[in-house]
Amino acid sequence: MEVRLVQLLASFISVSADYALARLEFALRDPARPAPPVIERLPDASEASLRSRWPRIEAQLDEALAFTKHLSPPRSNPHEKEAAGWLDRTVREMDQYARAIRWVLTVTER
C-alpha cells in the first residue's frame, strides 16, 4: 500500500475518533435535537479495511455533511454553539481527508 495512503488513512482514523466525541458532545448538549449520523471507523490503515469499508464510510460521511449543512444555528447557549462548531469542524476535516484518500485511490488504480 502506498505510503501517502497509509498516512491519510491514519489521519482520517484519528479525526473519526474526534468526530465520535464531537457527536456525543453535540447530543448531550441538546438532547431535543436529532443526533448526528454515525460514521464507522476504520479499524486500521490497511488495504483490506479500506477496500471493504470505504464506500460505506464515504456514504456515511455524506450523511454527516448534509446533517451539518442543514443544522440550524444553536440557541443562545454558548455550550451548544461550541458543540455544534466542533461537530462541523470535524466533519469538514474528515471530508478533506476523504477527498484526498479518494484522489490517491483514483490515481493509484490507473
C-alpha positions as CSV (number, residue, x, y, z in Angstrom):
1,M,0.0,0.0,0.0
2,E,1.3,3.5,-0.9
3,V,2.8,5.5,2.0
4,R,0.7,8.6,1.2
5,L,-2.5,6.5,1.5
6,V,-1.4,4.9,4.8
7,Q,-0.7,8.4,6.2
8,L,-4.0,9.8,5.0
9,L,-5.9,6.8,6.5
10,A,-4.2,7.2,9.8
11,S,-5.2,10.9,9.9
12,F,-8.7,10.0,8.9
13,I,-8.9,7.4,11.7
14,S,-7.7,10.0,14.2
15,V,-10.3,12.6,13.1
16,S,-13.0,10.0,13.1
17,A,-12.3,9.5,16.8
18,D,-12.7,13.2,17.3
19,Y,-16.0,13.1,15.4
20,A,-17.3,10.4,17.7
21,L,-16.6,12.6,20.7
22,A,-18.0,15.7,18.9
23,R,-21.1,13.7,18.0
24,L,-21.6,12.7,21.7
25,E,-20.9,16.2,22.9
26,F,-23.5,17.6,20.5
27,A,-26.1,15.1,21.5
28,L,-25.5,15.7,25.2
29,R,-25.7,19.5,24.9
30,D,-29.1,19.4,23.2
31,P,-31.0,16.1,23.6
32,A,-34.1,17.6,21.9
33,R,-32.2,17.8,18.5
34,P,-31.7,14.7,16.4
35,A,-28.3,13.1,16.9
36,P,-25.7,13.4,14.1
37,P,-25.3,10.3,12.0
38,V,-22.8,7.6,12.9
39,I,-19.7,7.2,10.8
40,E,-18.0,3.9,11.1
41,R,-14.3,3.9,12.0
42,L,-11.7,2.1,10.0
43,P,-10.1,-0.4,12.4
44,D,-6.7,0.1,10.8
45,A,-4.9,1.7,7.9
46,S,-4.8,-1.4,5.8
47,E,-5.8,-2.0,2.2
48,A,-8.2,-4.8,3.3
49,S,-10.1,-2.4,5.6
50,L,-10.1,0.3,3.0
51,R,-11.4,-1.9,0.2
52,S,-14.1,-3.5,2.3
53,R,-15.4,-0.5,4.3
54,W,-14.5,2.7,2.4
55,P,-17.6,3.0,0.2
56,R,-19.9,2.7,3.2
57,I,-17.8,5.2,5.2
58,E,-18.0,7.7,2.3
59,A,-21.8,7.4,2.2
60,Q,-22.0,7.9,6.0
61,L,-19.7,11.0,5.7
62,D,-22.0,12.4,3.0
63,E,-24.9,12.0,5.5
64,A,-22.9,13.8,8.2
65,L,-22.1,16.6,5.8
66,A,-25.7,17.0,4.9
67,F,-26.6,17.0,8.6
68,T,-24.2,19.8,9.5
69,K,-25.2,21.8,6.4
70,H,-28.8,21.8,7.4
71,L,-28.1,22.3,11.1
72,S,-30.0,25.3,12.4
73,P,-27.9,27.7,14.5
74,P,-27.8,26.6,18.1
75,R,-29.8,28.5,20.7
76,S,-28.1,31.2,22.7
77,N,-26.4,28.6,25.0
78,P,-22.6,29.0,24.4
79,H,-22.0,25.3,25.1
80,E,-24.4,24.3,22.4
81,K,-22.7,26.6,19.9
82,E,-19.3,25.2,20.9
83,A,-20.5,21.6,20.4
84,A,-22.1,22.4,17.0
85,G,-18.9,24.2,15.9
86,W,-16.7,21.2,17.0
87,L,-19.0,18.8,15.1
88,D,-18.9,21.0,12.0
89,R,-15.1,21.3,12.1
90,T,-14.6,17.5,12.5
91,V,-16.9,16.7,9.7
92,R,-15.2,19.1,7.3
93,E,-11.8,17.8,8.3
94,M,-12.9,14.2,7.7
95,D,-14.3,15.3,4.3
96,Q,-10.9,16.8,3.4
97,Y,-9.1,13.6,4.2
98,A,-11.7,11.5,2.5
99,R,-11.3,13.6,-0.7
100,A,-7.6,13.1,-0.6
101,I,-8.0,9.4,0.0
102,R,-10.3,9.1,-3.0
103,W,-7.8,11.1,-5.1
104,V,-5.0,8.7,-4.2
105,L,-7.2,5.7,-4.8
106,T,-8.1,7.0,-8.2
107,V,-4.6,7.9,-9.2
108,T,-3.1,4.6,-8.0
109,E,-5.8,2.4,-9.7
110,R,-4.7,3.6,-13.1
